[in-house]
């Protein structure tokens, strides 16, 4: 029983209309029957103008040609075949053959009741049942605090996860910790250089090392724990920058190796471990404060320690998918649609990030996830083909992998664009942004545009407490309703039957507009989930809040007439529930007072 109710809470009006339409089509002598209908789709859409009803379909136009009929004549046959339904008040044929449906007011009344019965589950569905999705997002290198760009990844990934859950998917959120490789070595020597400065050893700091204040703080912690343990003889320090190279990156590699040789690999790894633990702890706390809590933090180092990378390469070798060239080991990714083959082991024997990626994504599939969804930076546009190639070569279907690219964030302080660079430390951290504009505005603004579009983050707008600020405007609608409810003296209302709620008294145009807006919510959730596009929820909430504010400004809710008052209170309660549900999907709070 609970399961059937769960299905009912999804797209109720659209599903019922779709069923009516398909039944009518099934009764007609259409060659190919409903298979043809399924191919073309009923294409039921909400109308933009209420003059054309509430829903419209172009199915007659889509099928008429293959049936050798005029679209309008075929539309008439469809309308005549529709069985009577209390859901539909009127059906009309418009233009060349569009079929327009006007939904009965009682159907909207039933939907309002359904919203209140379902509560937080209204809008949810089981369309994603039996699909286990692993959403990996943020996964920033643990080499420094998260910046405002990472914040967009966090807000987007968390919102997508919420939307997938709302549509019945079994969702697992994961952060892939890049705790191996060159970037960690660079962080380590950055901390070590600052550590030596505490003892008066001021060597030229590498220009491409990490230079933020957090590096000095880690160096201070290292000194507090271990004192002079990592400080070599001053004469040996001079060897660090011997044999300078004109290429800054090659010089950095030389310095890394010199420091490893000087203090020993064990000491080097001690500094690395402290640096990693400190930065990772800060990232975890920052994300948790932002309302983002991945269930699993997957260590890249664990892939090597468990021999997962080696096993993956051995498997590819057995399948003749790797070969040797110019001293390196290559994967034949071009066999699977990639633009070129990829190196998995360099000439010096070091395994590439791609080798780790193959093993990591194969491990995801071994953990029984049917769909792998990676939220990545815009500079990873070439990533999809190679990862799919790796999965296919390991015997997995290419379509199990999906990549969502998130474009860059441009932060403005007044008219001045703030530059960001993780190595120089000249960047605005996510924590600083949250402290300035608040979590709610940050989460909301980050997902207000499509992930594949650049985002200009307007700090001044995000802090404004006015109707120009969309998150404030929506939250104010929720708080306004809460304020009215605090003024009520009557007991709680029984929502089990529409007959007791007198919703037929809701006859004002603004009331009808608000009911129509509320009924759209499940469709918006499904669309946002399917398209991986939380901005649809953002735009919907703004429109719904506008409908409510228009209604509130035009009519009193707590009128003297007890029957009308009850009906209007029911309407605003449903509105409050929808705003709560939608903002919760976005990770935004719903204040009772503002």
Secondary structure, DSSP 8 states (H G I E B T S, - for coil): -HHHHHHHTSSHHHHHHHHHHHHHHHTS--TTHHHHHHHH----EE-SSGGG-SEEE-HHHHHHGGGTS-HHHHHHHHHHH----TTEEEEEEETTTEEEEEE-HHHHHHHHHHHHHHGGGTT---TTTT-EEEEE-----SSS--BHHHHHHHHHHHHHHHHHHHTT-EEEEEEEE--SSHHHHHHHHHHHHHHHHTTT------TTS--SHHHHHHHHHHHHHHTTTT---HHHHGGGG-S--SSHHHHHHHHHHHHHHHH-HHHHHHHHHHHHHHHHHHHHHHHHHTT---SEEEEHHHHHHTTHHHHHHHHHHHTT-EEEETTEEEE-GGGGT-SS-EEEE-TTS-B-HHHHHHHHHHHHHHTT-SEEEEEEEGGGTTHHHHHHHHHHHTT--GGGEEEEEE--EEEEETTEE----TTT--S-BHHHHHHHH-HHHHHHHHTSS-TTS-EEEEHHHHH--STTSHHHHHHHHHHHHHHHHHH--S-----S-GGGTTGGG--SHHHHHHHHHHHTHHHHHHHHHHHT-THHHHHHHHHHHHHHHHHHHHS-SS-S-HHHHHHHHHHHHHHHHHHHHHHHHTT----S--
